[in-house]
């Protein structure tokens, strides 16, 4: 199909897994497969190197910002030294209301996953 990115075998995207597929960070949050654009809104870290937390959010590997994978919005701003800057996390969260991470749809065909 045109304009789709192959992720790989469905068996390799177990719950809690996050990996890269072209411009997307794809993962599995408690059985819900997701695809969001790869770059964090903070310092553009590669979200494909992130993790999925207990709430099913994608966690940035650089400073711990958390994203709702269903909406692409940041739900927790950057942590560490950045969490001490007044209003910084709130600003980034507000930014993702207007400019959320892009999202793709994960589909399975013949035991192979793709992002549409």
N, C-alpha and C positions, 0 to 999 in steps of 0.2 A: 504494500500500500504506500502511496506517496506521503511524504511529510510525517513519517513515523520513525521512531528510533527503536532498534532492537535492544532489549535489556538483557536477555539470556534465558536459560532454563528456569521455569517456574520453581523448581525445587531449590534453587539457589537464593530465593528471596524469602527466607524463613522469617517468622515474627522477630522483630528487633533488629533486622538487617537494614543497612543503608549502603547504597553503592552508587556509582556514577554511570550514567548512560547518556552520552552526548551532552547536551546542555542541561540535563536534568539530574537531580539527586532523587533517586527512587528508593522506596523502602516499604517496609511492612510494619504497621503499627497494630499489633494484636489482631492480625488477620486482614486488616484493611490495607490494601496496597495503595501507594501514593506516588506521585511524581510532581516535584516542584523545581523551579529554576535553581541552579546550583549555588548562586552567590548570596551570601548573607548581606543584609542591608547595612550592616555596621561597617566592617572593614573588608567586605567582599571575600571572606573566607569560603573555602569550598565545602558546601554543606554535604557533599557526598562522603566526606570524611567524618560526618557527625554521627549522632546516635539517636535512638528513640527512647524517651523517658517513660516512666510509669503511666503518665497521663496520655501517652500517644503523640506527644509533641516531638518535632525534630529539633535537636539541640545542636547549635553551632559548636564546632570543635575548638574554635579560637577563644571565645569569651563567654560561652554558655547562654547566648540568647536562645529563646525557645519560640518555635513557630507552630501554629495550628496548621496541620497539613491539609485540612479540608478547605481552609479559606486563604492560606498563604500569609496570614497576618501574624505579626510578632505578638506573643502573649506575655513574654518576660524579656526585658531589655538585657543588654550585655552586663555580665557580672564582673567581679574582680574590681580593679581600680576604676573602671568605667561606671560601676554602680554608685560610686561616691560623687559623681558629677551631678549636681542638682538639675533635674529636668531632662537629662540626656536620654535616659531610657524611655521616658514618656514621649519625648520628641520622636524617637525612632518607632515606637509603637504607633503613634499617630501617623507617621509617614506610611506605614504599611497598611493603614486603613485606605489611604489614597493610592498607594503603589504597593500592593501585596506581591509576594512572590508569584511568579507565573505558575500555572498548574497545567498538568497534562493528565490524560486519562490512561490508566494502565489496563491493557486488555491481554487476554491469553488466547493463543491459537496454537493448537498442536503442541501443548506443553511448553511453549515459548512465550515470554512476555514482551510486550511492546508498549511504547508510549505514543499515544495519538495526540 
